[in-house]
Amino acid sequence: MLNAIRWAVFALAAFAMNFPLIVTLVTSFKSAREISTNPGLWINAPTLENYVTVLTVSDRLNIFLYLANSFAIAAMGTLLAVLLALPAAYAIVRGRFGEKTLLPLIVNLRAVPLVIFAIPIYMMFQFLGLLDTRFGLGLVMTIVNIPLVLIILVNAISDVPFELDEAAMIDGVSRPGILVKIIAPVIRPAIVTSMIFGFITAWNEFLFGLMLTTSKAVPVTVGASFFFAASGGGVQWGVAAAVMMVGALPPMLLGLVMYRKISGTMMAGAVKG
């Protein structure tokens, strides 16, 4: 009986938390006529018409270009963030460099609304010719990801015994060699976790994608909004739901596939000490 109650509570909580996703998914399989007459979660006549509309390339709309842009931007923003944060985290933990000043300053950037940086970055990118480029938006995503990646890697390296460094130094291994050959393999789960979070964060970014791109480097979060308007005015709710599901599919699949690795890393940090 108690076990049944637990499962009931779990199912109810899961349904409540995923209700917006469920509604969007159901709406994506309804025709425009059915959406206006049947707002419930039951589908009388399922249709793939909305997905066909989304996946059909036209002169103005190209969902595949938007997805490719998002993938390139998220990949760059993730990899650069890890490459920059890994040596910084090692210096902070082992050398105590910036532990009490630089680290809190960088981490606290996560608490600052990103819109504050929008105008300066726009003006700088306009001067450098980086507007509407994957490279430019990838650089912005790198900056956005660094605080979270840094704190994950600092916590991971803090758990690695210093004796490993000492043994390597006795064998003549340099500091960069220790980082690459000793530390990085040991904290591989934390690196993978930081890359997953970084990729999802960069993929879901909307503000800078809206401000810094116009056509060639538009990410899927911005490009999805181009599908909403109907030819006669109003919103194509079925098409809007379909394009949102297509855009949300990559990070959802990544999170589901890598869930155990993410939860394992988070729990390892939680039981530290």
QUIQUI-V902949 format. One record per residue. N is the residue number from 1. PSI is psi in degrees with one decimal (* if undefined). OMEGA is omega in radians with two decimals (NA if undefined). D_FIRST is the distance of its C-alpha to the first C-alpha in whole Angstrom. Layout:
<<N & PSI & OMEGA & D_FIRST> <N & PSI & OMEGA & D_FIRST>>
//
This chain:
<<1 & -47.1 & -3.14 & 0> <2 & -39.2 & 3.13 & 4> <3 & -38.8 & 3.12 & 5> <4 & -39.2 & 3.12 & 5> <5 & -40.9 & 3.12 & 6> <6 & -44.8 & 3.14 & 9> <7 & -36.1 & 3.11 & 10> <8 & -44.9 & 3.11 & 11> <9 & -42.4 & 3.12 & 12> <10 & -45.5 & -3.13 & 14> <11 & -40.8 & 3.13 & 15> <12 & -43.7 & 3.13 & 17> <13 & -42.3 & 3.13 & 18> <14 & -41.0 & 3.12 & 20> <15 & -43.3 & -3.12 & 21> <16 & -43.0 & -3.10 & 23> <17 & -30.6 & -3.11 & 24> <18 & 9.5 & -3.10 & 26> <19 & -45.8 & 3.11 & 27> <20 & -40.0 & 3.12 & 30> <21 & -41.5 & 3.14 & 30> <22 & -44.1 & 3.13 & 29> <23 & -43.8 & 3.13 & 31> <24 & -43.3 & 3.14 & 34> <25 & -45.7 & 3.14 & 33> <26 & -43.6 & -3.13 & 33> <27 & -33.1 & -3.11 & 36> <28 & -19.0 & -3.14 & 38> <29 & 12.7 & 3.11 & 37> <30 & 147.7 & 3.03 & 39> <31 & 164.7 & 3.13 & 42> <32 & -38.0 & 3.13 & 44> <33 & -43.9 & -3.11 & 44> <34 & -34.0 & 3.11 & 41> <35 & -38.5 & -3.12 & 40> <36 & -23.7 & -3.10 & 42> <37 & -19.5 & -3.08 & 41> <38 & 88.8 & -3.11 & 37> <39 & -1.1 & -3.07 & 35> <40 & -174.5 & -3.11 & 32> <41 & -4.3 & 3.13 & 30> <42 & 137.8 & -3.14 & 30> <43 & 118.6 & -3.14 & 34> <44 & -41.9 & -3.10 & 36> <45 & 86.4 & -3.12 & 39> <46 & 143.6 & -3.14 & 38> <47 & 148.6 & 3.07 & 41> <48 & 11.4 & -3.08 & 42> <49 & -40.3 & -3.12 & 45> <50 & -40.1 & 3.13 & 44> <51 & -35.4 & 3.06 & 43> <52 & -41.4 & 3.11 & 47> <53 & -42.5 & -3.12 & 48> <54 & -41.6 & -3.04 & 47> <55 & -4.7 & 3.10 & 48> <56 & 121.1 & -3.10 & 51> <57 & 133.1 & 3.07 & 54> <58 & 179.6 & 3.13 & 57> <59 & -28.5 & -3.06 & 59> <60 & -27.8 & -3.04 & 57> <61 & 133.5 & 3.13 & 54> <62 & 93.0 & -3.08 & 53> <63 & -30.4 & -3.13 & 49> <64 & -36.0 & 3.06 & 50> <65 & -43.3 & 3.14 & 52> <66 & -41.1 & 3.11 & 50> <67 & -42.1 & 3.12 & 47> <68 & -41.3 & 3.10 & 50> <69 & -46.5 & -3.13 & 51> <70 & -41.5 & -3.14 & 47> <71 & -46.3 & -3.13 & 47> <72 & -43.2 & -3.12 & 50> <73 & -44.8 & -3.14 & 50> <74 & -40.7 & 3.13 & 46> <75 & -45.1 & 3.13 & 48> <76 & -46.3 & -3.13 & 51> <77 & -29.0 & 3.13 & 49> <78 & -50.0 & -3.09 & 46> <79 & -44.1 & 3.13 & 49> <80 & -38.8 & 3.13 & 51> <81 & -42.6 & 3.13 & 49> <82 & -43.5 & -3.13 & 48> <83 & -33.7 & 3.12 & 51> <84 & -37.3 & -3.05 & 52> <85 & -29.4 & -3.09 & 50> <86 & -54.3 & 3.09 & 49> <87 & -32.8 & 3.11 & 53> <88 & -42.1 & 3.13 & 52> <89 & -38.7 & 3.12 & 49> <90 & -41.8 & 3.12 & 51> <91 & -37.0 & -3.14 & 54> <92 & -43.7 & -3.07 & 52> <93 & -50.1 & -3.05 & 50> <94 & -35.7 & -3.11 & 53> <95 & -3.4 & -3.10 & 56> <96 & 29.1 & -3.12 & 54> <97 & 116.3 & 3.11 & 56> <98 & 17.1 & -3.07 & 55> <99 & -37.3 & -3.06 & 52> <100 & -8.2 & -3.11 & 52> <101 & -58.3 & -3.05 & 54> <102 & -45.6 & -3.10 & 53> <103 & -51.2 & 3.10 & 50> <104 & -36.1 & -3.12 & 49> <105 & -43.9 & -3.13 & 51> <106 & -44.5 & -3.11 & 50> <107 & -36.6 & -3.12 & 46> <108 & -12.0 & 3.05 & 47> <109 & -23.6 & 3.12 & 48> <110 & -21.9 & -3.12 & 44> <111 & -9.4 & -3.11 & 44> <112 & 130.4 & 3.10 & 47> <113 & 131.5 & -3.08 & 47> <114 & -24.3 & -3.10 & 49> <115 & -23.2 & 3.12 & 51> <116 & -32.8 & -3.10 & 53> <117 & -5.1 & -2.99 & 54> <118 & -49.6 & -3.08 & 55> <119 & -49.0 & 3.09 & 58> <120 & -41.7 & -3.14 & 60> <121 & -39.4 & 3.11 & 58> <122 & -46.7 & -3.13 & 59> <123 & -40.5 & 3.13 & 63> <124 & -43.1 & 3.14 & 63> <125 & -34.8 & 3.09 & 62> <126 & -40.6 & 3.12 & 64> <127 & -37.6 & -3.08 & 67> <128 & -5.7 & -3.12 & 66> <129 & 30.3 & -3.11 & 65> <130 & 3.1 & 3.11 & 62> <131 & 142.6 & 3.13 & 60> <132 & 42.3 & 3.05 & 59> <133 & 145.4 & 3.07 & 58> <134 & -38.2 & -3.13 & 55> <135 & -44.6 & -3.13 & 57> <136 & -46.1 & -3.13 & 57> <137 & -31.8 & 3.06 & 53> <138 & -38.1 & 3.08 & 52> <139 & -41.3 & 3.11 & 54> <140 & -42.1 & 3.12 & 52> <141 & -30.5 & 3.05 & 49> <142 & -46.4 & 3.13 & 50> <143 & -40.6 & -3.14 & 51> <144 & -36.5 & -3.05 & 47> <145 & -26.3 & -3.01 & 46> <146 & -46.0 & -3.12 & 47> <147 & -48.1 & -3.12 & 46> <148 & -45.0 & 3.13 & 42> <149 & -41.4 & -3.11 & 43> <150 & -45.0 & -3.09 & 46> <151 & -35.0 & 3.09 & 43> <152 & -44.8 & -3.09 & 41> <153 & -34.2 & 3.08 & 43> <154 & -45.2 & 3.13 & 45> <155 & -37.7 & -3.13 & 41> <156 & -45.4 & -3.13 & 41> <157 & -31.2 & 3.11 & 45> <158 & -25.7 & 3.14 & 44> <159 & -11.1 & -3.12 & 42> <160 & 123.9 & -3.12 & 45> <161 & 137.6 & 3.13 & 47> <162 & -19.5 & 3.12 & 50> <163 & -29.5 & 3.09 & 51> <164 & -40.5 & 3.09 & 51> <165 & -44.6 & -3.10 & 54> <166 & -42.6 & 3.13 & 56> <167 & -39.4 & 3.13 & 56> <168 & -40.0 & 3.13 & 57> <169 & -34.8 & 3.08 & 59> <170 & -33.8 & 3.11 & 61> <171 & 1.8 & 3.08 & 61> <172 & 14.9 & 3.12 & 63> <173 & 134.7 & -3.14 & 60> <174 & 169.1 & 3.12 & 61> <175 & -48.4 & 3.07 & 58> <176 & -36.6 & 3.11 & 58> <177 & -39.3 & 3.10 & 57> <178 & -43.3 & -3.13 & 55> <179 & -44.2 & -3.06 & 53> <180 & -43.7 & -3.00 & 53> <181 & -25.0 & -3.07 & 53> <182 & -58.4 & -3.02 & 51> <183 & -50.9 & -3.07 & 48> <184 & -46.4 & 3.11 & 48> <185 & -35.2 & -3.12 & 46> <186 & -39.6 & -3.08 & 44> <187 & 23.0 & -3.12 & 42> <188 & -42.6 & 3.11 & 42> <189 & -38.6 & 3.11 & 38> <190 & -37.5 & 3.11 & 39> <191 & -44.3 & 3.13 & 42> <192 & -42.8 & 3.12 & 40> <193 & -44.8 & 3.13 & 37> <194 & -34.9 & 3.11 & 40> <195 & -37.6 & 3.12 & 42> <196 & -49.5 & 3.13 & 39> <197 & -40.6 & 3.13 & 38> <198 & -42.3 & -3.14 & 42> <199 & -45.3 & -3.13 & 42> <200 & -41.3 & 3.11 & 39> <201 & -46.3 & -3.13 & 41> <202 & -38.3 & -3.13 & 44> <203 & -38.4 & -3.06 & 43> <204 & -1.5 & -3.11 & 41> <205 & 132.4 & -3.11 & 44> <206 & -43.8 & -3.00 & 46> <207 & -55.3 & -3.09 & 49> <208 & -31.2 & 3.05 & 51> <209 & -36.2 & 3.13 & 51> <210 & -39.5 & -3.04 & 52> <211 & -33.0 & -2.96 & 55> <212 & -2.2 & 3.14 & 56> <213 & 155.1 & 3.11 & 56> <214 & -40.6 & -3.09 & 58> <215 & -54.7 & -2.99 & 58> <216 & -32.5 & -3.04 & 58> <217 & 22.6 & -3.11 & 55> <218 & 123.7 & 3.09 & 53> <219 & 167.8 & -3.05 & 49> <220 & -28.9 & 3.13 & 46> <221 & -33.6 & 3.10 & 45> <222 & -44.0 & -3.12 & 48> <223 & -29.1 & 3.14 & 49> <224 & -33.4 & -3.12 & 46> <225 & -19.8 & 3.14 & 47> <226 & -19.1 & -3.09 & 51> <227 & -9.4 & -2.96 & 49> <228 & -41.4 & -2.97 & 47> <229 & 133.1 & 3.06 & 51> <230 & 156.6 & -3.10 & 52> <231 & -32.4 & 3.14 & 55> <232 & 12.4 & -3.09 & 56> <233 & 163.2 & -3.11 & 54> <234 & -166.2 & -3.09 & 50> <235 & 134.4 & 3.03 & 47> <236 & 90.5 & -3.01 & 46> <237 & -36.8 & 3.12 & 42> <238 & -45.0 & 3.11 & 41> <239 & -40.4 & 3.11 & 44> <240 & -43.7 & 3.12 & 43> <241 & -40.0 & -3.12 & 39> <242 & -44.7 & -3.11 & 40> <243 & -31.6 & 3.07 & 42> <244 & -37.5 & 3.10 & 40> <245 & -40.7 & 3.11 & 37> <246 & -42.8 & -3.13 & 40> <247 & -30.8 & -3.10 & 41> <248 & -12.8 & -3.05 & 37> <249 & -47.6 & -3.12 & 37> <250 & -51.6 & 3.13 & 39> <251 & -31.5 & 3.10 & 37> <252 & -45.4 & 3.12 & 33> <253 & -40.5 & 3.12 & 34> <254 & -44.6 & 3.14 & 35> <255 & -40.2 & -3.14 & 32> <256 & -42.5 & -3.11 & 30> <257 & -38.5 & -3.04 & 32> <258 & 14.6 & -3.06 & 33> <259 & -45.9 & -3.07 & 29> <260 & -39.2 & 3.13 & 29> <261 & -41.0 & 3.13 & 32> <262 & -49.6 & -3.10 & 32> <263 & -36.3 & 3.12 & 29> <264 & -41.6 & 3.12 & 30> <265 & -41.5 & 3.14 & 33> <266 & -40.5 & 3.13 & 32> <267 & -34.0 & 3.11 & 30> <268 & -39.1 & 3.10 & 33> <269 & -29.6 & -3.07 & 35> <270 & -31.3 & -3.08 & 32> <271 & 14.2 & 3.14 & 32> <272 & 133.5 & 3.11 & 36> <273 & * & NA & 37>>
//
